[in-house]
Amino acid sequence: MHPAVTIRPFADHDVEPAMVLNNANIPELNELDHAEVARLAALSESALVAEVLGDDGQSRFAGFCWVLGPSQPYASLNYGWFSRHYSEFVYLDRIAVHSDFRRFGIGRGFYAAIVEQFTGMHPVLLCEVNVRPRNETSLKFHHAIGFREVGQQETDGGKKTVSLLELPLS
């Protein structure tokens, strides 16, 4: 049985653990510094944190995600692709779950919270997943919860290829 998971809004004290977790997940995620984590969390329409209650009664930082709306000052190639193809959307820029807490339902919890928050506000939730190098676990997860591919593009100077995904929010 897994310990209790809490999903809550991102706070200023989450910047450091989010940066550490993000940078532990390269190449699935690109490296970020403290300032960029703080900036992206502040730009987000929704920034969430997952905490897991330990046996000692202490909450542990288990993951984070953030979701950006349209027309943000964000130079991501993938965000740019979606911005050129969609006028109204929310974009899940990144999601990271600590390896000790995978398979606890945190990813599904984040997606459930995002879908609940944005259904009726925006027509689609968008994200991307690496297909080169292949992130099979993430691809299977996204397809299982209803995402479909709407395109692919190379990133990182041709070192990566991503599958661009859409989930209708109706």
Summary of the structure (lengths in Angstrom):
residues: 170
radius of gyration: 15.4
end to end distance: 33.3
largest distance: 48.5
contacts: 489
relative contact order: 0.16
helix: 35%
strand: 35%
